[in-house]
Amino acid sequence: MNSHQVSRVCILAAAALAVALPGLAQRARHGTVRSMSASFDKGVQHPDTATITGPATITCIATVSDVPTSPAPICNVAAPGFSGNLEKGKAASLTGAGTITLKCLGQGWARCNARVDIPPPS
């Protein structure tokens, strides 16, 4: 047998095993992502909340305001293991199960978007 024939036999054997024993194939577990959006207008907060069942990471993705001369809005986060402000592009680790509350701190009409990354189960 030459190397081409050996390769072909190996590929056919692997395919036969995959068909015969599908329960042994393991799929990678994927985490989940939750988008959050909060706004502030006319002096009124419009927060967003989410519930997590374990550790996660929250990232302030985007902030915008209709007042061009004001400082950029900031994501304000209250969650298990972290309570504070995140500028655009910054992230915080959340330590466990509980509720995340996202608020947007800014001037005029402001909107803040955040992403919560929840790792796959162990």
N, C-alpha and C positions, 0 to 999 in steps of 0.2 A: 504494500500500500504506500502510495506517496503521501506527502503532507496535505495535499488538497483533499484526498479521500478521507484521511483521518479527521480533518476539520469538519467535513461533511457528516461523518458518522457521529462526531461529538455533538454537533448542532441537532441532529435528528434525535439522539438519545436525550438531550436536555429538553427538547420539545415534548417528547413522549412522557418524560417524568412530570413535566408541568401539567400535562393533560390528565395523567393518571393520578396525580397527588395534588390537586388544587388547594387542599386545606393547609398544606405546608408552606405555601407562598405567603410571605408577609408583606403587608402594605405599610408604607410609612404613615404614621399618624400625623395629621396636620393640626396646627393650632387654629384658632379662630380670630377674626378681627371684628371689632365693633366700632362703628363711626359714631361720633358724638358732635352735636352742634348746639351752641348757646348764643344768645344775642342780648343786647342791651339797647333800649330805645326809650326816649322820653322819660328817663329816670327809672325805668322799670326793668328788672332782670327777668330774663326768660331762660332759666337753666335747663339743662338736660341731665337725666340720671340713667344709670345702668347698674345692673347687679352682676357681680362676678362671684365665682365659686371657689376661687383660689388666687394665687399670685398672678400678677399681670404687669404689663408696662403701659403707661399712657404717654403719648407724645402730642404736644401742641403742634398741629400741622399748619394751620393758616389763621391769620387774623386780618380783619379789615375794618376800617371806619370811614364814615362819610365826611369826617373833618380832616382835610388834608394836612393841616398844620399841627395836628395833635400827635402825641407819641403813639406808637403802635399799640393796639389793644393787647391784653395779656390774658392767657387762660388761667383761671383760678380753679384749682382742683381740691376737693375734699374726698378722701378715699382711705381705705385701710392702709396704714403705713406711710401716708403722705398727705399733708395739708399745706397748701401754699400756691405760689404763682409760678407759671411756666411761660417763658417767652417762646415765640415761634421757633420751632426746631428743637426745643429742649424736651427731655423725657424724664419721667420719674418711675421708680419701681414701686409697685403696690404689693403688700406683703401677704394678703389673704382674702378670704371671702368677705363680701359686704357690698355696700352701695357706693358708687362713684357719683359725685355731683360736680358738673362742669358749669362754671359761670364765666361770663366775658366781662372783663374790666376795661372800659374805654370811654371815650367821649362821643357825643352825638349818637348816631346809630352805629353799633359795633357788632361784629359777628366773630366767633371763635370756633374753629373746628379742631377736633382732637381724634386720635386713633388709639384704641385700646387693643393691645396684642396679648392674647391669652394663649399660653403654650399648650401643646397637646398633653393629654393625660399620660402619666408615667406607666 
